[in-house]
Amino acid sequence: MFELTRHDGVARLRLDRPEARNAIPAAGWGELAARCGEAAACGARLLVVAGSSEAFCAGADLADFPSFAADPAKATAFRLIMRRGLDALKDLPIATVALVEGPCFGAGVALAMACDLRIAGPAARFAITPAKLGISFPQEDVARLVALVGPGQASRLLLGAGAIDSAEAARIGLVELAPADPGAELESFAAAIRANSAESVAVLKRAVGLAAAGAGRDDEQDRRFDAMFGWPELSERLALLRPPR
């Protein structure tokens, strides 16, 4: 379901189930968590989550749903394993980007929202459609959606269940970038990440996560801020900024 590769400091996690338009089966969320653990351990500076132009992700695999209806415990287990996979992606200490170049529906939107940044190509389309099926959306993912687009636009997407294109997704804040050439935009961001301090990126990513959760201050962030002034990397980078004599 998920294929992980690494090249030049960038790990790529590709959804690879074209026969189901990259719909994620229940077991696939555990695989997502495992691949995220591998990405964190491989020394990559950036993780790119991508599908294909045919589909980024069609969402959760609907073929699993009848078994959830027959056994409520399976529905609970599905919700928990999906949360494990998405939180593993969200909590990675390295920067993460969702590269969406095709349809992105339902749980696929939750997958993209678990990344730090979303880049959408011209063929990308987004829809969150549980209301069409008679079910809901996990509360943690609703919270991320509201944080990105606000309660009004979240209501539009969830209650109306309609599809929007990449330009509209960028306008309302569901994606940050909707360039004509998403590959070039990704490469530019990847180059910036590789040039920056890995430790700074990790600490700043943690700071953004805390702020998104409503934390205006944090003792551990204060400790890290103070400590980083004593790290050798600061001296090395300052030396590179000084003009030659």
N, C-alpha and C positions, 0 to 999 in steps of 0.2 A: 504493500500500500504506500509506504513512504521510502523513498530512495535517498540516502544521504551521501553526498560527495564533498570533497574539499579540494580547493585549488587557490594558491596564492593568498592564503589568509581568509578566504571566504568559503563558508560551508553552504551548501545548497540542499534544501530538503524539498524534494519534488514528489508531489502526489502522482502516483502511477497506477491508476485503475481506470483506464480509458473506457473500458466496456461499460462502466457504471458512471461515466462522467465525473470520476473521482469522488463519488459519494463514499463516505467513511463508514464502514461497518462498526458494530459495537466494539469488536476486538481491536479495531484500528486505533482507537484512542489510547490504549495501552502501548501500542507500537509507537505512537507519536511521543509519548512520555519517554520511552526508551531511546528513540532517535535524538530527542533533545538532550538527554544525558550524554550521549555520544558526542554531540556537537559541542557541548560544554567542555568535554575532556580532550578534544582533538586539537586545541590550540587555535581555533579559528577566531577571527576578530569580529566577524559578522555572519549572521545566519539569514539566508534568503529562503523564504517559503514560497513555492511556486507550483502551479499546475501546468496548463497548456492553453493555447489559444482556443481550443474546443471547450475547455472548462477548467476554471480554477478549482472549484469544488461545488458539487451539486447539493452538499449538505450531508446530514446523516442518512444512512442507508434505510430507506423506507421498508425494505424487505424484512428488517428486524422488528418492525413495530407490532405486527400481530402477536408475536410472542410476549411482548410487554403487556398487551391488553389482557392476555390470558394469565399472566403471572406478575402481580404488582411488585414483587421483590426484584424481578428482572428490570423493571422500569427504574427502580431506585438504583440498582447496580449500574445501569446504563448512564444515569445522570452522574453518578460518582466517578465512573471511569472516564467519562467525557471531561469532567472537571479536572481530573488528574492530568489528562493530556494537555488541556488548554493552560492550566496553571504551570505546568512544566515549561511550556513555551514562554508564557508571560514572565516567569521568574528567572529565565536565563540571565546570567551576568553580562553577556555580550549583547551588542545591538542586534535587533531583528527587524527584517523588512518583509512584508507580504507583497509579492509582485503578482498583481491580478491582471491577467490578459484575456480572460474569458468570463463566462457566467460564474457568479459567486452567490450562492443561495443558502438560506437557513444557517445551519451549523458552519457552513463555509465562511459566512460573514463573521461568526464568532471566532473562527480560526484566524481570520485576517485581523480582527480587533485585538487578539492576544499579542500581536506584534507591536513593536514600537512605532513603526511607520508603515504607511500603505501607499503603494504606487500603482495606479490603475492605467492600463492601456486603453486605446480608443474602442476596442471591442468588449471591454469589461461591462458587465451588468450586475446589479445587486438587487436582491430581494430577500426579505425575511418573511417566510410564509407559513408559520405554524397555525395562524388563524384559519387558513384555508383547509387545514387538516383536522381542526378541532382540538389542537393541543396548545401548549404554551411554550415559552422560551425560558431557559434557565435564568434565574434572577441575577446571577453574577454577570451574565452576558447582557442582560437588559441594562444593568448599571453601567457597563462599559459603553454601551450604545448611547445612553443618555449623557454620559460624560463627553462623548465625542460630538454629538449633534444637538443636544438639548432635548427637553421633554416633548416639545411640539413636533419636531421632526422624527423623534423616536416613535411617537404615537402614529404619525403618518406612515412610517415603515412597518410597524408592528400591527396596527389595527387595520390599515388598508391593504397591507401585504402586496403592494404594487412594486413593480421593478423600476429602477432608475439607471441611467447610464453613468459613465465615468465623470462627465462634466458636472452633472447634478450631484453626484456623490462628493466631488471636490467642493462644490459650492456650499453644501450643507455641513462639510467637515467629516464625512465618513471616511474619505481618503484625503491624504495631505497633498498628493501630487497626481496630476492627470496629464502627463506630457504626450506629445505626438510620438515620441520615441522613448518608451519606458525603459528599454534596455540601456540606452545611453544615460538616462537619469540615474538608474541603479548603479552603473559603473562609476559615475561621478560621486555618488554618495559612498560607495565602497572605497574609493580612493581616499576620500576625506577621513573615513573611519580608520583605514590603515595608517594614515599619517598622524593621527592623534594618539594620545596616551591611552593604552588599554585600561590602565587603572582609573584614569580620569573618566573614561566612558562608563566604566562599571559603577563608579560612585555617583556620577551625574544621572545615570539611568535609575539608580536606587532613589535618588532625590526626586526625580520626576514621578516615580511610582508612589512615593510617600505623599507628594503634593496632590496627586490625583485622588488619593484616598482621604484627603482633607487635612493632612498633617502640615502645620505651618512651621514646626520645628521638631528636631529629633536629636537626642543626645548622641547617638552613634554617628549621625551625619556630622554633627559638630566635632566629634573626636576625629573623624576622618579628614575633615577640612583642615583642622589644625595640624594633624600629623603629616599631611602631604607636603607641607612647606619644608619639612626636613628630609624629604626623600631625594636620593641622588638624581633621579630623573629630572627634577625641576632645574637643578644646576646645569645638567647636560643640555637641556632645551634652551635655557637662558643663554648659555654660551653660544649656541647656534644662531641666536637672534642678534648677538652683538656684531656690529660691523667690523671688518678686518682693519687693523691699523696699518 
